[in-house]
Amino acid sequence: MAACMYFCTLIFKILTLPLQLLEVVGIYSLYKRVFPFMVYKITVTYNKKMHEKKKELFSNLSEFAGADGSLRILEIGCGSGANFQYYPSGCKVICTDPNPHFQRYLQKSLGENDQLEFEKFVVASAEDLGTVSDNSVDVVVSTLVLCSVNDSKKVLEEAHRILRPGGALYFMEHVVSDPSSWTYFFQHVLQPMWYYFGDGCEVTRATWKDLEASKFSDLRLRHIEAPLVFMIRPHIVGYAIKQK
């Protein structure tokens, strides 16, 4: 099976050569203007299928409110604001994303969720949130983000830095499947093509290992099979708490 997977992966790598060329000459960067629209449309379907999972995940957000009762959330890779409807009324939200073209769709989502108090949109990679102060937010949210960052360990370090002691990182991420499964086989075979159409998304990451090795003192993580296309069916969901 390993030899077959290697051969099939090689074929798909060859098929992506035109896309690799477009990336080298800079034309592929134009896709980043179109990608936010695609995400906005896909988010509608994703939220319908994952509604109960998201509702359950974010059900205890208010438990992490600060001493004054307010809740300040920073969402990394916020995209089009797919999680806003699950945030408690009155919470303050800071959004970050490396793609500035998401702002149009972000504003639309904010208009549909006026229970939130929007602070700002920061164009920044998740690995470098230098404009956000240490120990300054109650909750950091990452959903479908760690699959496409350049350095997930660095992202977790940044999340830990900006969280106040006792704050929490909430996550919902698709991950690599069990090595004995056909899903694992096709994740690796189709990954070269998936990478370009997903704007850097990788379906072969064992993200839970980075969470387990992070600085967070209390990790509450579950593996689930999401009701989605087989490539992204394996998910991890939960939250991790920064030690007080």
N, C-alpha and C positions, 0 to 999 in steps of 0.2 A: 504493500500500500504506500509506503514511503517513497519508493522509486516512481510510482505512478503519480503521486502528488508532486514530486519534484519536476517531472516531465511536463505535467499539465500547467504548473506554475510558470515554467519557462516559456511555454507557448503564449500564455497571457502577458508575460513581460514583453515578449516580442511584439505582441499586438498593441501594446501601449507606447511603442517607440515614437509614433507621431505625436502623442500627447507629451512625451518627454521632451521632444524637440520644441513644441510650442511653449513648454515651461522654460526651456533654456533661452529662447529668444524673447521671452517676456509676454507673448501673446496670451498665454494661459491665465495671466493675472486678470484679464478681462472677465473671466468666469466668476471672479469674486463679486462682480457687480450683479450677476444673475443669480448667484447662489442664495442670497438672502430671500429672494422671491420663492425659490424652490423650497427652502426651509420653512417659510411661512405657510406654504400650502401643505407640506408634509406634516407639520406640527398639528394641524387640525385633525388629521387621521390618527397620529400618534396619541394625542390627548384623549381621543374617544376610546381607543383601545386600552390605554393605560390610566384612565381616569381613576378607577378605584385604587390602583397601586399608588398613584400620586397623592390621592386624598388621604390614604393611610399613612404614607411616608411623612407628609407635612402636618399631620393632625396634632402634633405636640409642639409645634414651633413656639407657641406662646410661653412654654415652660422655660425658654432661654431668654426671656425679656430681661433687660437690665434692672438695676436696683430701683430706678425711677419708674419702672413699669413699661417703658418704651422698648420696642423691638427694632433693631437696626440690622437689615439684611443686605449683604453684598452678594450679587450673583455674578459668577465668572462665566464668560462665554454665554451671555444672556440671550443672544440670538434675537428672536422676535418676541420674547417675553412669554414663552409658553407656560411658565409656572406662576404667573401673576395671580391667576384666579384661585390659587391654592394658598395664598398668603393671607394672614389674618388682617382684619380691618385696622387701619391706623398705623400699620408698620411703615418704617422708612426704608426705601429701597435705593441702593446704588447699583448701577449696571456697568459691567465691563465687557468689552469684546474687541478683538483685534481688527475686525472688519467694520469700518465706519458706515458701510452701506446698509447695515442692519437698523440704523437709527429710524428710518422711515417707518418700518414695520413695528419697531419698538414703541414709537409714539402712538401708533394705532392701538396696540395692546393696552397701553396705559390709559387711553381714552375709554376703553371698555372695562377698565378696572379702577374706577375712581375711588375705591376704598383705600388705595395705597397713597402714601406720601412719597413722591419721587424726588430724590435728591439730585442725581446727576448721572450722565452717561460718560464713561471714561473709555477712550480708545486705547487699549493696552493689551498686551499678551498676558495670559494667565501666569506666565513665569516671572513677570516683572510688573508688580503692582506698586511700584515705588511711590506713587502719588497718594497711596492710602496709608495712613499712620498705623503704627503698631498698636495692638490691643484696642482697636477702635470700633469693631462691629460685634454684634451678638451671634450672628449666624452667617456662614458662607454656604452658598448653594452651588452645586456642580451637577448638571444633568446633561448627559451626552456631550461632554467636553473633554474628558481625559482620554478619549479615543483619538483625538486629533492634535493634542498639544505636542510640542517637541520634547518636553521633559516633564513627565508627570510627577516625579519626585520633587522637582523644584516647585511645581504648582502647589503640591501639598505643603511644602515648607512655607510658601507665601500665605496660604490659607491659615496655617497655624500662627504665623506672625501677626496677621491683622486681626485675628480673633482675640477677644478679651479672655482672660482666664475663666473657665467655666462655660465658654461659648461652644458652638457645635458646627461641624461641617456636615451638610446633608448631601447625599450623592445618589444618583440613579444612572448607571452606566452599562452599556452593552460590553460584553467581554468574550474572550475566546471560549470555545466549547470544549468538552471533554475530548482528549486525544483519540479515544477509541470510537468517536462518533463520525458519521458522514458529514455532519455540520462542520466539524473541525477540518475535515478534508477540503470541503468547498470554500470555507473561509480563507484557507491558505492559497488555494488555486485561484480564486477570484479576487484576492486582495490587490494585486497590481492594478486591475481595472477599477476596483472600488475606490482606491486611494484618490484617483483623479476626479471621479464623478462625485465623491464625497468631500472634496476640498481638504484632503489630507487625512480623512478618517481611516482608522485601522481597526479591523474586526478581529485581529489576532493578539490582542493585548490581554495579559493576565493582571488586570488593574488591581485586583484585590491584594496581590502580593505587595504592591507599593503602599497600600493603605495599612496593611499589617506591619510593615516596616517603618511606618511614619512615626512622628513624635506624639501623636495623639494618645492619651492615656486610656481611653475607653472606646473601643470600636464595636459597634453593633451592626453587623453585616449579614445579609442573607443573599443566597443565590436563588434566583427564580428563573422560570421559563416564561418569557413574555409572549403574549398573543400576537406576535409579529412575524414578518418574513424570516425564514430560518436563519439567514445570515446574522441577524441581530437578535435572535430569540434569547440566547443566554444573557442574563442581566445580573448585576449586583445592586442592591438597594440598602439604604440604612443611613446611619450617621455616626460621627466620631466626635468625642468631646475633648476639649483642651483642658488639661489639668488645672485646677484652681491654685 
